[in-house]
Amino acid sequence: MSIQKIAVLGAGQMGNGITQVAACAGFDVTMLDIKQEYVDRG
């Protein structure tokens, strides 16, 4: 079993960075936040 999909909760500085690095590494990444506008900025 290998990890293929990642969900990141929180679109702040840390969540944004984790999402970017994971996406660049080839993972299917979903970023979620309580406010959609934060995700849109992501």
PDBQT receptor file of N, H, CA, C and O in Angstrom, charges set to zero:
ATOM      1  N   MET A   1       0.844  -1.177   0.000  1.00  0.00    +0.000 N 
ATOM      2  CA  MET A   1       0.000   0.000   0.000  1.00  0.00    +0.000 C 
ATOM      3  C   MET A   1       0.893   1.246   0.000  1.00  0.00    +0.000 C 
ATOM      4  O   MET A   1       1.844   1.336   0.777  1.00  0.00    +0.000 OA
ATOM      5  N   SER A   2       0.581   2.194  -0.870  1.00  0.00    +0.000 N 
ATOM      6  H   SER A   2      -0.192   2.121  -1.501  1.00  0.00    +0.000 HD
ATOM      7  CA  SER A   2       1.349   3.435  -0.909  1.00  0.00    +0.000 C 
ATOM      8  C   SER A   2       0.399   4.629  -0.872  1.00  0.00    +0.000 C 
ATOM      9  O   SER A   2      -0.754   4.537  -1.295  1.00  0.00    +0.000 OA
ATOM     10  N   ILE A   3       0.892   5.722  -0.369  1.00  0.00    +0.000 N 
ATOM     11  H   ILE A   3       1.829   5.797  -0.026  1.00  0.00    +0.000 HD
ATOM     12  CA  ILE A   3       0.093   6.946  -0.293  1.00  0.00    +0.000 C 
ATOM     13  C   ILE A   3       0.061   7.587  -1.676  1.00  0.00    +0.000 C 
ATOM     14  O   ILE A   3       1.103   7.806  -2.294  1.00  0.00    +0.000 OA
ATOM     15  N   GLN A   4      -1.145   7.885  -2.156  1.00  0.00    +0.000 N 
ATOM     16  H   GLN A   4      -1.992   7.707  -1.654  1.00  0.00    +0.000 HD
ATOM     17  CA  GLN A   4      -1.301   8.510  -3.464  1.00  0.00    +0.000 C 
ATOM     18  C   GLN A   4      -2.056   9.824  -3.378  1.00  0.00    +0.000 C 
ATOM     19  O   GLN A   4      -1.859  10.712  -4.207  1.00  0.00    +0.000 OA
ATOM     20  N   LYS A   5      -2.927   9.954  -2.372  1.00  0.00    +0.000 N 
ATOM     21  H   LYS A   5      -3.087   9.233  -1.698  1.00  0.00    +0.000 HD
ATOM     22  CA  LYS A   5      -3.740  11.155  -2.215  1.00  0.00    +0.000 C 
ATOM     23  C   LYS A   5      -3.495  11.744  -0.833  1.00  0.00    +0.000 C 
ATOM     24  O   LYS A   5      -3.351  11.019   0.151  1.00  0.00    +0.000 OA
ATOM     25  N   ILE A   6      -3.451  13.081  -0.777  1.00  0.00    +0.000 N 
ATOM     26  H   ILE A   6      -3.568  13.670  -1.576  1.00  0.00    +0.000 HD
ATOM     27  CA  ILE A   6      -3.208  13.774   0.483  1.00  0.00    +0.000 C 
ATOM     28  C   ILE A   6      -4.246  14.876   0.638  1.00  0.00    +0.000 C 
ATOM     29  O   ILE A   6      -4.551  15.581  -0.324  1.00  0.00    +0.000 OA
ATOM     30  N   ALA A   7      -4.787  15.029   1.834  1.00  0.00    +0.000 N 
ATOM     31  H   ALA A   7      -4.540  14.456   2.615  1.00  0.00    +0.000 HD
ATOM     32  CA  ALA A   7      -5.668  16.153   2.151  1.00  0.00    +0.000 C 
ATOM     33  C   ALA A   7      -4.947  17.022   3.171  1.00  0.00    +0.000 C 
ATOM     34  O   ALA A   7      -4.464  16.525   4.189  1.00  0.00    +0.000 OA
ATOM     35  N   VAL A   8      -4.877  18.313   2.899  1.00  0.00    +0.000 N 
ATOM     36  H   VAL A   8      -5.270  18.717   2.073  1.00  0.00    +0.000 HD
ATOM     37  CA  VAL A   8      -4.244  19.266   3.811  1.00  0.00    +0.000 C 
ATOM     38  C   VAL A   8      -5.347  20.154   4.371  1.00  0.00    +0.000 C 
ATOM     39  O   VAL A   8      -6.072  20.808   3.622  1.00  0.00    +0.000 OA
ATOM     40  N   LEU A   9      -5.468  20.171   5.692  1.00  0.00    +0.000 N 
ATOM     41  H   LEU A   9      -4.879  19.639   6.301  1.00  0.00    +0.000 HD
ATOM     42  CA  LEU A   9      -6.486  20.984   6.351  1.00  0.00    +0.000 C 
ATOM     43  C   LEU A   9      -5.846  22.276   6.829  1.00  0.00    +0.000 C 
ATOM     44  O   LEU A   9      -4.997  22.266   7.721  1.00  0.00    +0.000 OA
ATOM     45  N   GLY A  10      -6.256  23.383   6.232  1.00  0.00    +0.000 N 
ATOM     46  H   GLY A  10      -6.945  23.390   5.508  1.00  0.00    +0.000 HD
ATOM     47  CA  GLY A  10      -5.701  24.689   6.572  1.00  0.00    +0.000 C 
ATOM     48  C   GLY A  10      -4.880  25.231   5.422  1.00  0.00    +0.000 C 
ATOM     49  O   GLY A  10      -3.937  24.591   4.958  1.00  0.00    +0.000 OA
ATOM     50  N   ALA A  11      -5.254  26.429   4.963  1.00  0.00    +0.000 N 
ATOM     51  H   ALA A  11      -6.021  26.948   5.340  1.00  0.00    +0.000 HD
ATOM     52  CA  ALA A  11      -4.600  27.020   3.796  1.00  0.00    +0.000 C 
ATOM     53  C   ALA A  11      -3.699  28.188   4.183  1.00  0.00    +0.000 C 
ATOM     54  O   ALA A  11      -3.471  29.093   3.380  1.00  0.00    +0.000 OA
ATOM     55  N   GLY A  12      -3.192  28.168   5.404  1.00  0.00    +0.000 N 
ATOM     56  H   GLY A  12      -3.378  27.432   6.056  1.00  0.00    +0.000 HD
ATOM     57  CA  GLY A  12      -2.267  29.217   5.835  1.00  0.00    +0.000 C 
ATOM     58  C   GLY A  12      -0.876  28.970   5.268  1.00  0.00    +0.000 C 
ATOM     59  O   GLY A  12      -0.714  28.214   4.311  1.00  0.00    +0.000 OA
ATOM     60  N   GLN A  13       0.117  29.604   5.858  1.00  0.00    +0.000 N 
ATOM     61  H   GLN A  13      -0.014  30.218   6.636  1.00  0.00    +0.000 HD
ATOM     62  CA  GLN A  13       1.487  29.465   5.355  1.00  0.00    +0.000 C 
ATOM     63  C   GLN A  13       1.954  28.019   5.367  1.00  0.00    +0.000 C 
ATOM     64  O   GLN A  13       2.532  27.538   4.391  1.00  0.00    +0.000 OA
ATOM     65  N   MET A  14       1.707  27.338   6.451  1.00  0.00    +0.000 N 
ATOM     66  H   MET A  14       1.238  27.728   7.243  1.00  0.00    +0.000 HD
ATOM     67  CA  MET A  14       2.171  25.953   6.580  1.00  0.00    +0.000 C 
ATOM     68  C   MET A  14       1.412  25.024   5.635  1.00  0.00    +0.000 C 
ATOM     69  O   MET A  14       2.025  24.234   4.916  1.00  0.00    +0.000 OA
ATOM     70  N   GLY A  15       0.091  25.115   5.632  1.00  0.00    +0.000 N 
ATOM     71  H   GLY A  15      -0.407  25.756   6.215  1.00  0.00    +0.000 HD
ATOM     72  CA  GLY A  15      -0.716  24.268   4.766  1.00  0.00    +0.000 C 
ATOM     73  C   GLY A  15      -0.431  24.504   3.297  1.00  0.00    +0.000 C 
ATOM     74  O   GLY A  15      -0.385  23.564   2.504  1.00  0.00    +0.000 OA
ATOM     75  N   ASN A  16      -0.239  25.767   2.938  1.00  0.00    +0.000 N 
ATOM     76  H   ASN A  16      -0.276  26.530   3.582  1.00  0.00    +0.000 HD
ATOM     77  CA  ASN A  16       0.066  26.126   1.561  1.00  0.00    +0.000 C 
ATOM     78  C   ASN A  16       1.395  25.501   1.136  1.00  0.00    +0.000 C 
ATOM     79  O   ASN A  16       1.506  24.950   0.041  1.00  0.00    +0.000 OA
ATOM     80  N   GLY A  17       2.394  25.588   2.000  1.00  0.00    +0.000 N 
ATOM     81  H   GLY A  17       2.304  26.035   2.889  1.00  0.00    +0.000 HD
ATOM     82  CA  GLY A  17       3.706  25.015   1.696  1.00  0.00    +0.000 C 
ATOM     83  C   GLY A  17       3.665  23.504   1.576  1.00  0.00    +0.000 C 
ATOM     84  O   GLY A  17       4.269  22.932   0.668  1.00  0.00    +0.000 OA
ATOM     85  N   ILE A  18       2.960  22.860   2.484  1.00  0.00    +0.000 N 
ATOM     86  H   ILE A  18       2.469  23.324   3.221  1.00  0.00    +0.000 HD
ATOM     87  CA  ILE A  18       2.835  21.398   2.435  1.00  0.00    +0.000 C 
ATOM     88  C   ILE A  18       2.140  20.972   1.147  1.00  0.00    +0.000 C 
ATOM     89  O   ILE A  18       2.550  20.011   0.497  1.00  0.00    +0.000 OA
ATOM     90  N   THR A  19       1.081  21.701   0.786  1.00  0.00    +0.000 N 
ATOM     91  H   THR A  19       0.747  22.482   1.314  1.00  0.00    +0.000 HD
ATOM     92  CA  THR A  19       0.342  21.389  -0.438  1.00  0.00    +0.000 C 
ATOM     93  C   THR A  19       1.232  21.525  -1.663  1.00  0.00    +0.000 C 
ATOM     94  O   THR A  19       1.210  20.668  -2.547  1.00  0.00    +0.000 OA
ATOM     95  N   GLN A  20       2.008  22.587  -1.719  1.00  0.00    +0.000 N 
ATOM     96  H   GLN A  20       2.025  23.283  -1.000  1.00  0.00    +0.000 HD
ATOM     97  CA  GLN A  20       2.875  22.827  -2.874  1.00  0.00    +0.000 C 
ATOM     98  C   GLN A  20       3.943  21.739  -3.004  1.00  0.00    +0.000 C 
ATOM     99  O   GLN A  20       4.171  21.217  -4.095  1.00  0.00    +0.000 OA
ATOM    100  N   VAL A  21       4.585  21.405  -1.908  1.00  0.00    +0.000 N 
ATOM    101  H   VAL A  21       4.400  21.829  -1.021  1.00  0.00    +0.000 HD
ATOM    102  CA  VAL A  21       5.642  20.387  -1.941  1.00  0.00    +0.000 C 
ATOM    103  C   VAL A  21       5.068  19.017  -2.317  1.00  0.00    +0.000 C 
ATOM    104  O   VAL A  21       5.664  18.286  -3.108  1.00  0.00    +0.000 OA
ATOM    105  N   ALA A  22       3.918  18.676  -1.750  1.00  0.00    +0.000 N 
ATOM    106  H   ALA A  22       3.434  19.270  -1.107  1.00  0.00    +0.000 HD
ATOM    107  CA  ALA A  22       3.303  17.383  -2.059  1.00  0.00    +0.000 C 
ATOM    108  C   ALA A  22       2.881  17.308  -3.525  1.00  0.00    +0.000 C 
ATOM    109  O   ALA A  22       3.066  16.278  -4.172  1.00  0.00    +0.000 OA
ATOM    110  N   ALA A  23       2.316  18.392  -4.047  1.00  0.00    +0.000 N 
ATOM    111  H   ALA A  23       2.165  19.229  -3.521  1.00  0.00    +0.000 HD
ATOM    112  CA  ALA A  23       1.901  18.413  -5.458  1.00  0.00    +0.000 C 
ATOM    113  C   ALA A  23       3.113  18.292  -6.380  1.00  0.00    +0.000 C 
ATOM    114  O   ALA A  23       3.065  17.574  -7.378  1.00  0.00    +0.000 OA
ATOM    115  N   CYS A  24       4.188  18.986  -6.050  1.00  0.00    +0.000 N 
ATOM    116  H   CYS A  24       4.227  19.569  -5.238  1.00  0.00    +0.000 HD
ATOM    117  CA  CYS A  24       5.411  18.903  -6.861  1.00  0.00    +0.000 C 
ATOM    118  C   CYS A  24       6.025  17.500  -6.818  1.00  0.00    +0.000 C 
ATOM    119  O   CYS A  24       6.714  17.086  -7.750  1.00  0.00    +0.000 OA
ATOM    120  N   ALA A  25       5.766  16.779  -5.727  1.00  0.00    +0.000 N 
ATOM    121  H   ALA A  25       5.206  17.115  -4.970  1.00  0.00    +0.000 HD
ATOM    122  CA  ALA A  25       6.281  15.416  -5.592  1.00  0.00    +0.000 C 
ATOM    123  C   ALA A  25       5.392  14.400  -6.303  1.00  0.00    +0.000 C 
ATOM    124  O   ALA A  25       5.704  13.209  -6.317  1.00  0.00    +0.000 OA
ATOM    125  N   GLY A  26       4.282  14.860  -6.896  1.00  0.00    +0.000 N 
ATOM    126  H   GLY A  26       4.029  15.827  -6.885  1.00  0.00    +0.000 HD
ATOM    127  CA  GLY A  26       3.446  13.971  -7.680  1.00  0.00    +0.000 C 
ATOM    128  C   GLY A  26       2.216  13.424  -6.985  1.00  0.00    +0.000 C 
ATOM    129  O   GLY A  26       1.520  12.577  -7.545  1.00  0.00    +0.000 OA
ATOM    130  N   PHE A  27       1.931  13.888  -5.775  1.00  0.00    +0.000 N 
ATOM    131  H   PHE A  27       2.497  14.576  -5.320  1.00  0.00    +0.000 HD
ATOM    132  CA  PHE A  27       0.746  13.425  -5.065  1.00  0.00    +0.000 C 
ATOM    133  C   PHE A  27      -0.496  14.168  -5.545  1.00  0.00    +0.000 C 
ATOM    134  O   PHE A  27      -0.413  15.312  -5.992  1.00  0.00    +0.000 OA
ATOM    135  N   ASP A  28      -1.646  13.509  -5.449  1.00  0.00    +0.000 N 
ATOM    136  H   ASP A  28      -1.714  12.580  -5.086  1.00  0.00    +0.000 HD
ATOM    137  CA  ASP A  28      -2.939  14.134  -5.709  1.00  0.00    +0.000 C 
ATOM    138  C   ASP A  28      -3.337  14.819  -4.403  1.00  0.00    +0.000 C 
ATOM    139  O   ASP A  28      -3.625  14.142  -3.415  1.00  0.00    +0.000 OA
ATOM    140  N   VAL A  29      -3.357  16.166  -4.386  1.00  0.00    +0.000 N 
ATOM    141  H   VAL A  29      -3.123  16.716  -5.188  1.00  0.00    +0.000 HD
ATOM    142  CA  VAL A  29      -3.527  16.912  -3.140  1.00  0.00    +0.000 C 
ATOM    143  C   VAL A  29      -4.822  17.710  -3.159  1.00  0.00    +0.000 C 
ATOM    144  O   VAL A  29      -5.156  18.352  -4.154  1.00  0.00    +0.000 OA
ATOM    145  N   THR A  30      -5.548  17.660  -2.042  1.00  0.00    +0.000 N 
ATOM    146  H   THR A  30      -5.276  17.138  -1.234  1.00  0.00    +0.000 HD
ATOM    147  CA  THR A  30      -6.727  18.490  -1.829  1.00  0.00    +0.000 C 
ATOM    148  C   THR A  30      -6.462  19.372  -0.621  1.00  0.00    +0.000 C 
ATOM    149  O   THR A  30      -6.071  18.882   0.438  1.00  0.00    +0.000 OA
ATOM    150  N   MET A  31      -6.674  20.678  -0.779  1.00  0.00    +0.000 N 
ATOM    151  H   MET A  31      -6.991  21.076  -1.639  1.00  0.00    +0.000 HD
ATOM    152  CA  MET A  31      -6.473  21.620   0.326  1.00  0.00    +0.000 C 
ATOM    153  C   MET A  31      -7.835  22.152   0.768  1.00  0.00    +0.000 C 
ATOM    154  O   MET A  31      -8.628  22.605  -0.057  1.00  0.00    +0.000 OA
ATOM    155  N   LEU A  32      -8.099  22.095   2.068  1.00  0.00    +0.000 N 
ATOM    156  H   LEU A  32      -7.454  21.727   2.738  1.00  0.00    +0.000 HD
ATOM    157  CA  LEU A  32      -9.364  22.550   2.630  1.00  0.00    +0.000 C 
ATOM    158  C   LEU A  32      -9.112  23.594   3.708  1.00  0.00    +0.000 C 
ATOM    159  O   LEU A  32      -8.114  23.539   4.426  1.00  0.00    +0.000 OA
ATOM    160  N   ASP A  33     -10.032  24.542   3.809  1.00  0.00    +0.000 N 
ATOM    161  H   ASP A  33     -10.843  24.587   3.226  1.00  0.00    +0.000 HD
ATOM    162  CA  ASP A  33      -9.965  25.532   4.881  1.00  0.00    +0.000 C 
ATOM    163  C   ASP A  33     -11.385  25.949   5.217  1.00  0.00    +0.000 C 
ATOM    164  O   ASP A  33     -12.302  25.737   4.424  1.00  0.00    +0.000 OA
ATOM    165  N   ILE A  34     -11.568  26.537   6.382  1.00  0.00    +0.000 N 
ATOM    166  H   ILE A  34     -10.823  26.710   7.026  1.00  0.00    +0.000 HD
ATOM    167  CA  ILE A  34     -12.891  26.966   6.810  1.00  0.00    +0.000 C 
ATOM    168  C   ILE A  34     -13.432  28.084   5.910  1.00  0.00    +0.000 C 
ATOM    169  O   ILE A  34     -14.646  28.239   5.776  1.00  0.00    +0.000 OA
ATOM    170  N   LYS A  35     -12.537  28.858   5.295  1.00  0.00    +0.000 N 
ATOM    171  H   LYS A  35     -11.551  28.732   5.404  1.00  0.00    +0.000 HD
ATOM    172  CA  LYS A  35     -12.946  29.922   4.377  1.00  0.00    +0.000 C 
ATOM    173  C   LYS A  35     -12.429  29.607   2.978  1.00  0.00    +0.000 C 
ATOM    174  O   LYS A  35     -11.226  29.445   2.778  1.00  0.00    +0.000 OA
ATOM    175  N   GLN A  36     -13.333  29.521   2.020  1.00  0.00    +0.000 N 
ATOM    176  H   GLN A  36     -14.311  29.652   2.183  1.00  0.00    +0.000 HD
ATOM    177  CA  GLN A  36     -12.961  29.200   0.644  1.00  0.00    +0.000 C 
ATOM    178  C   GLN A  36     -11.987  30.225   0.070  1.00  0.00    +0.000 C 
ATOM    179  O   GLN A  36     -11.140  29.874  -0.752  1.00  0.00    +0.000 OA
ATOM    180  N   GLU A  37     -12.092  31.480   0.488  1.00  0.00    +0.000 N 
ATOM    181  H   GLU A  37     -12.780  31.765   1.156  1.00  0.00    +0.000 HD
ATOM    182  CA  GLU A  37     -11.202  32.525  -0.048  1.00  0.00    +0.000 C 
ATOM    183  C   GLU A  37      -9.735  32.231   0.257  1.00  0.00    +0.000 C 
ATOM    184  O   GLU A  37      -8.860  32.596  -0.528  1.00  0.00    +0.000 OA
ATOM    185  N   TYR A  38      -9.456  31.582   1.381  1.00  0.00    +0.000 N 
ATOM    186  H   TYR A  38     -10.167  31.286   2.019  1.00  0.00    +0.000 HD
ATOM    187  CA  TYR A  38      -8.077  31.228   1.710  1.00  0.00    +0.000 C 
ATOM    188  C   TYR A  38      -7.550  30.160   0.755  1.00  0.00    +0.000 C 
ATOM    189  O   TYR A  38      -6.395  30.213   0.330  1.00  0.00    +0.000 OA
ATOM    190  N   VAL A  39      -8.392  29.203   0.424  1.00  0.00    +0.000 N 
ATOM    191  H   VAL A  39      -9.330  29.160   0.769  1.00  0.00    +0.000 HD
ATOM    192  CA  VAL A  39      -7.998  28.150  -0.515  1.00  0.00    +0.000 C 
ATOM    193  C   VAL A  39      -7.781  28.754  -1.899  1.00  0.00    +0.000 C 
ATOM    194  O   VAL A  39      -6.838  28.386  -2.599  1.00  0.00    +0.000 OA
ATOM    195  N   ASP A  40      -8.649  29.676  -2.291  1.00  0.00    +0.000 N 
ATOM    196  H   ASP A  40      -9.415  29.975  -1.723  1.00  0.00    +0.000 HD
ATOM    197  CA  ASP A  40      -8.533  30.309  -3.606  1.00  0.00    +0.000 C 
ATOM    198  C   ASP A  40      -7.228  31.089  -3.746  1.00  0.00    +0.000 C 
ATOM    199  O   ASP A  40      -6.660  31.160  -4.835  1.00  0.00    +0.000 OA
ATOM    200  N   ARG A  41      -6.755  31.672  -2.652  1.00  0.00    +0.000 N 
ATOM    201  H   ARG A  41      -7.216  31.614  -1.766  1.00  0.00    +0.000 HD
ATOM    202  CA  ARG A  41      -5.478  32.402  -2.680  1.00  0.00    +0.000 C 
ATOM    203  C   ARG A  41      -4.309  31.452  -2.820  1.00  0.00    +0.000 C 
ATOM    204  O   ARG A  41      -3.286  31.784  -3.419  1.00  0.00    +0.000 OA
ATOM    205  N   GLY A  42      -4.477  30.233  -2.246  1.00  0.00    +0.000 N 
ATOM    206  H   GLY A  42      -5.308  29.963  -1.759  1.00  0.00    +0.000 HD
ATOM    207  CA  GLY A  42      -3.454  29.221  -2.126  1.00  0.00    +0.000 C 
ATOM    208  C   GLY A  42      -2.536  29.045  -3.257  1.00  0.00    +0.000 C 
ATOM    209  O   GLY A  42      -1.647  28.196  -3.204  1.00  0.00    +0.000 OA
TER     210      GLY A  42
